[in-house]
Amino acid sequence: MNVVDTQSDAARIDVRDPTRTGDPAESSTVAPWPSPRQAWYAVVIFSLALAINFLDRGILTLLIPPIKRDLHLSDTQVSLLIGFAFVIFYLIVGLPIARLVDTRSRRLIIGTGLAIWSVMTGVCGLARTFWELFAARVGVGVGEACNGPATFSMMADLFPPEKLSRAIAVLNFGFVLGTGCALLLGGAVVQYVSSLPPIVLPGIGVMHAWQITFMLVGIPGLLVAMLFTTVLEPVRRAHGSFSAKAAPAPPVEPSQRGPSLQSLPVRTVVRFMWDNRATYGPMFLGLAMNVILAFGVQAWVPTFFYRQYGWTMAQAGWATGIVLVLTAPFGLMAGSFLSEWLNRRGYVDADLRVTLIGIVVAIPLSIAFPLMPSGKLAVALLGVQFFINMLLPGPQNAALQIITPSEMRGQVTAFFLFIFNVVGFGFGPTFVALLTDHVFKSDALLRDSLATTAAIMGPLAAISIWSGLKAYGRSVVRARSWTR
């Protein structure tokens, strides 16, 4: 079986690409790209789904104190609810769903997943014990298993490579909206339901305020799920150099009847990634380390302000939510503009280079913000950190899609998200909690846990990404030779 050669001409390919002459997508022998109206409409719906995803996964961070109190939990147990419980579903069925992404209707996969995780968010409100809440959070994790691979696979077929970074940056407005809503609206909902008289449901009993909050935030996702019936399923493109036996069947529009695409065997995908390990390895490892820092800190930020400065959870949610909404969108667009600027100057590694810049600049900010003497200073520094962190989502996700053949994008993205979520999101909150419970041994020293996490994970992430820059540049040059 022929696999893309990863070693030939390695010494002759520089980070800059002076030989670039045009966009392969302009060839008259390939299908035209979807219209801008269709493509950007899909991005809007993807952004809404992403917003619901982060609202449902992030609302728990505002409910830590009452859940700890009512269920008698430690920080470590809470961290498992935030992270590991959320990603355990991905451990079980992430790859099988990704294989469906490479062969079946991607919009149907996203819409179905969105409906399921929204229902499971509401089910979190019925939990009475740690294990009941853990099981419900496992169900919420269906969102990442369905949403991530399918969304990024579709994005790469909706936009030409040179426009993909900006499109993904706009997509991540959904992340800002979802995280901001989890903080802003979540804080308001928590405050509102806390002021209500006790609510008794037949067969269930008295409902705590945090349980009612889960039930309320699960509703919007059901509405957004229905919008996926209006999204275009684009033609698959950007096939790699595989033998006829291994290659998938020609693209089939979902409205057309006929045989479905054949999924590439997992061993073929694994072999491709192994042959390109100099590119994928540092990228996956570096981004995993960075997300341990990013999500580990994000999960504990409201609780940090609650413990360190005596703020209420609603105050912490409003302050950090406002700062996030005001700074993150500018960071997202700045990251995509910087990537496009570097690309125009001939840097074929532009997307990964911007990712490295963002990680390096964010390290001192991540260490300093929890050590500030006042809450206002901490929020101000956190705002700058939000801006820098948001340089990354567009370029880092575009970087992966550009170097991966279309017929295996779902599975490669699933491998990436497996590491990204299981190592990063799954372990990040627990890494901070373990430092608090077993190293500093005091809830009051959460600030030291956050600063220590940044001091360890930030440099490791930067070193890993830096070590893979040259190999990534070679992979981009090879990818430009594929039929699009």
Buried (B, 14 or more C-beta within 10 A) or exposed (E): EEBBEBEEEEEEBBBBBEEEEEEBBEEEEBEEBBEEEEBBBBBBBBBBBBBBBBBBBBBBBBBBBBBBEBBEBBBBBBBBBBBBBBBBBBBEBBBEBBBBBBBBBBBBBBBBBBBBBBBBBBBBBBBEEBEBBBBBBBBBBBBBBBBBBBBBBBBBBBBBBBBBBBBBBBBBBBBBBBBBBBBBBBBBBBBBBBEEEEBEEEEEEEBBBBBBBBBBBBEBBBEBBEBBEEBBBBBBBBBBBBEEEBBBEEBBEEEEEEEEBEBBBBEBBBEBBEBBEBBBBBBBBBBBBBBBBBBBBBBBBBBBBBBBBEBBBBBBBBBBBBBBBBBBBEBBBBBBBBBBEBBEEBBBBBBBBBBBBBBBBBBBBBBBBBBBEEBEEBBBBBBBBBBBBBBBBBBBBBBBBBBBBBBBBBBBBBBBBBBBBBBBBBBBBBBBBBBBBEEBEEBEBBBBBBBBBBBBBBBBBBBBBBBBBBBBBBBBBBBBEBBB
